[in-house]
Amino acid sequence: MIDRSRLRAYMSLIRELLRCPSGDELALLQANLELVDTNLVQLMEQVATRATEKGANATADFLRDLAEQLKEILSPEGIEYSQDGEIFSAHLELIEALLNCPSGAETGILRANQELIDAGFVLSLQRFAKMLTEIGEERAAEFLQNIAEPLTQALSGDSVAISRDYLDLLGDILRVVASGDIQALYLLLEDNLDNLDTGFAEALEDWATSTLAVVKPDIAHNIAADIVKFATLIQDFSYGEATDNLEIAIAGYEVALRAYRRDRFPQQWAEVQNFLGNAYLKRIIGEKATNIEVAIECHKAALEIFQRDQFPEKWANTQYYLGTAYQKRIYGNKTENSQISSDYFQAASEISEEENPE
């Protein structure tokens, strides 16, 4: 039960949030940390409901959006916070200290607050980075993301240290991919050819594996989507070492499959299986015959989802991929492989003929 004085304080803060200039919400919340808890979120939702009933849809949308962001920070999946928001408030204070500290002092501040450094704090960093991006504070958002990335790796318990250069480059790459500026991505890759090696592939896999394990499913989905976009672009990147580019792409596809669970995202899962199969077919490292077998298994897995009656075009594409893989297959009888390849190519061409009759 909320006492009347605290209830009035909550309502006063909500009114201030509604009146403050756009972009000042975070500063206002930081100035009232003692009020930022689950009760505030619930009250925001109640006020939003009443606003909807009165036709004030813009007010309702604003409050619901802000409440959702606070709710995700206060109660990320698998992290328990006290009802009075003490842990969240401590995280907020630490984030504010990091944002306002002199350059280079971040490590000392984090070391002095080790008891707060956990998965919940990393999620708070990521959520606030998102909020800052949405209100136009890109530099502050990037600053928080740069802190979150190595902390995620450190918290994963992985004994293998990831080079800071790799992490910095990976962070830059994912931000550019998310922006959709492909030309900027190519320029970034060209400027960092020395770091595009198998070490980077390992760093990508280690960072993504640890990050996808602690973030909420919708965030994991978005991260996986960006990784897949990057993997498809670097797979055919014309600069650097083709061997390393393929290893980076394969690492990206494999970690994405961990986020794209087949039962929840069947189409994305199957699409990545095809991407992975094509990458293994081109792979230079490893035994060629084994790589081809992996490619075949990936495409067959994709066919379990891309069935002809539901996804005719994707089904045909996968038939073509399998035809190509069997054409290059080393294991098995050469004549039989050739016939299987021909059958797959014929099946793929049937769809094309059906879609483009003479």
N, C-alpha and C positions, 0 to 999 in steps of 0.2 A: 504494500500500500504506500503510495507516494504522499508525503505530507504536503499541506497546502502551500507552504512557502517555497518548497522545491518545485511544485507544479507551476506556481507563478513564474519561477525562474526559467523553467522549460519554455513556457509560453512566450515569455519576453525574448528569449533567444530565438525562437522560431520567427517571431515578428521581425526581429533584427535581420535575420537571414533573408526574409522576404523583401525587406526594404534596402538592404545593402547593395552597392553597385556590383554588377556582374563581375566575377573574378575575385571578389573579396571574401567569399564564403569560407575558404580555408583559414584565412587570417582570423576571422571572427570565431571559428571553432577553436582555433589554437588559443585564443584569448579567453575562452570559456571551457577549458579542458575538464574542469570539475563537473560540468553538466553533460559531457559527451558520454553517454552510456546507452544501454538497451532500452531504458525507459524513454529517453529522448526519441529514439527511433520509433517506438510504438506510438508516441504522441504525434510525431510527424505524420505517420500513416493515418491516424484518426482525423487529424486536421485536413489531410488531403482528401479523405472520404467526404468530409463535410463540405469542402470546397467544390468537389465534383457535384454534390447534391444542389449546390447553389449556382452551378454553371460556371464557376471560376476554374476552367480546365487548365489554364496556363499555370496557375498557382498550384493546383493539384499535381500536375506533371512535374513541376520543379521539386516539390516536397518529396514525391515518391522516388524520383531519381536520386536525390540526395540521401534519402533514407536507405535506398538499396545499396548505395556506395558505403555508407556507414555500417550497414548491416553486414556486408561482406568483410569489412575490416574487423568489426567486433567479433564476428563468429565465423571465420573461415573454416572450411571443412577439416575436421579432425583436430581443431585447436579449441580448447575450452577457455573461455574468459569469465571472470567473475561478473556477477550481475551489475555491480556498481561501476564497471568499466575501469577498474584500477589499472589493469595491465595495459589496456588500450591507451589510457591517459599517459602512462609511462612511456609507451611506444611513441605517442605523439610528441611528448617532450623531447625524447631522444632525436626524433626526426627533425624537430625544430632546431635543436642544437647543431645538428649536422648541416642543416641549410644555412645557418647563420655563422658557422665557425670560419676562421681564416683558412685559406687554402693550405692543405698539408696537415691540418690538425685532426682530420677525420679519424685516422687510425688511433690516436690517443683517446679520443672520445669513445670510440667503440670498445677499446680495451678497458676503459674505466667503467663501462656498463655491460660487462660480459654476461651478467645474470639475465639481461633482457634479450640477448642475442639468441633467438630460436627461430623455428619455422614461422611462428606467428609474426615475429618482427619483420622477417623477409617479405611475408605477404603484405604487411602494412606498408612497407617501402614500395612494393610494386603497385599497390592500390593507390597510394598517394601520388605516385609517378603518373598513373593514369589520370587521376583527378587534375593534376597540374597541367598535363597535356591538353585536357579538355577545356581548361580556362586560359590556354595560350601561354603557359609558362613552360615552354619546351626545354629551356636550358636547365631549369630546376628539376624537371622530370628526368632528363638525361642524367643529371648528377645522381639522383636517387637510384636510377637503374644501374648505374656503374657501381654503386655500393652494394646493391642487392645481388648482382651476379656472382662475385667471388664469395659472398657470404653463403649463398645457396650451395656452392661447391664445397665450402668448408664444413657446412652442416651435414652434408651427405655422408660423411665418414669415410670418403674415398681417400686411400692412402697415397694415391698418385697426384702429385701437385700439377695443376694446370698452369702453363705459362700465362702471365698477365697479358703478354702481347696477343696470345691467341684469344683470350677472353675479351680484350678490348676490341679486337677485330670482329669477333663473333657478335658482340653487342652492336657495333656499327653496321654490320651486314644486316642483321635482323631489323634494325630500325629503318634502314633504307628500303629493304624488301617490303616492310609494312607500309611505307609511303607510296609504293607503286612506281617509283622512279627507276626504271630498268637501266637507263643510260647512266645514272648516278652509281648504280650498283656495279656496272662494268668498269667504270672509272675507279671505283674503290678497290675492286679486285686487281685491276692493273697496277695500282699503286702499292699493292701488298702481295705481290707474287712470291716473295721470299717466305711468307708465312703460310702460303697455301700448299701444305704438304701433309704427309700422313699424320704428323703430330697434331695438325689442326683438325683432321678427321677424328682423332681420338679425343681431342678437347671438346669438339662438337657433341660427340656421343656421351662423354662423361657429364658435361654440363646439362644437356637436354634430359638425360636419364634422371639426374638428381632433381632437376627443376620440375619435370612433369610428374614426379612422385609427390611433390608437396603442394602444388598449386591446384586450384579448383578446376573441375572438368572443362568449363567453358574457356578458361585461360589456357589450359593444356591444348585444347582444340585449336585456338588461335595461334599458339606458338608452333604447333605441328604444321599448320597451314603455311606459315611463313617459312619454315624449314623446308617443306616440300617445294615451294616456289624457288627457293635458293638452290636446292639440290638439282632441280630440272634445268636451271640456268647454268650452273657450273659444270654439269655433266657434259655439255657441249661447248664450254668456254674455250675459245680459240687460243688463249694465252696460257702461259705456265706449262706445267707438266701434265700431259693427258692422264698419266698413271695416277698422279695425286688427285687430280680433279675428279676422277671416277671414284676413288676411295672416299673422298669427301661426300660425293653424291650418295654413295651406298650407305655411308654412316647416317646421312640425313634421312633417307628413306626408312632405314631400319628403326631409328628412334621414333619416327612419325607413326609407324605401325603400332607402337606401344600406346600412343594416345588415341589413335583411330581404332578403337576396339570394334571387332567385326559385328558384335551384336548391337552396337549403338550407332556406328557410322559405316554400314556395309559398303556403300558406294565408294567412299573415300578410301576405305581399306583395300578394296579391289583395285582402285586406280593406282594406289601406291604399290601394290603387288606387281602391276604391269610395269610401272616405272623401275622398280627394283629388278625385275626380270630383264628388262632391256639393258640396264646398267651392268648386270652380271654377264650378259652375253658379250658386252664390249670390254669387260674387265681384263686388265693386263697382268695384275698381280695374282698369284695362285695358279693352280693347275687348270689349264684351259678346259679339259674334259669335265672337271668337277664344276667349274663355273657355269658351263652350259647346262648341266643337270639342275643346278640351283635355279637358273633362268626358267627352265621348263616347269619346275615345281611352282615357281611364283605365278607364271601365267595360268597354270591349271587351277591354282587357288583362286585367281581372279575370275575364272570361268564359273566357279561355284556361285558367284554373285551375278556376273554379267551373262545372264541366260538370254537365249535368242529372242524369246517372246517378249521379254521386258526391256532389254537393252540391245536391240539389234545392231546398232552401229558399234557399240563398245564390244559386243560379242564378236562381230566381224574383225575388229581391230585385234582382239586377243587371239582369234584364229590365225590371223596373219603373223602375229608375233610367234606363236607356236610353230607355224610353218617354217619361219626363219630359223628358229632354234633347232628344230629337227633337221633342217637342211645342213646345219653346221655340227650336228651331234657327232661325237667321237665314239661313245659307248654304243654297244649294240650292233646289230647287223646293218651294214651300209645300205643294202637294197631296201630293207624294211623301213629304215629311217627316211629314205628318199620317198617311199610310198606314203608314209605318214605325213611327211611334209607336204606332198602334193595334195593329199586329202584336206589338210588344213587350209591350204591356199585356195582350193576349189570351194570350200565352205565359205571362206571370206568373200570370194568373188560373187557368190550367189546373192548375197545381200546387196552388193553393188548393182547387180543386174536387176534385182527387184526394184531398187530405188530409181534406176535410170533405164527403164525399158526402151527398146528401139521404137 
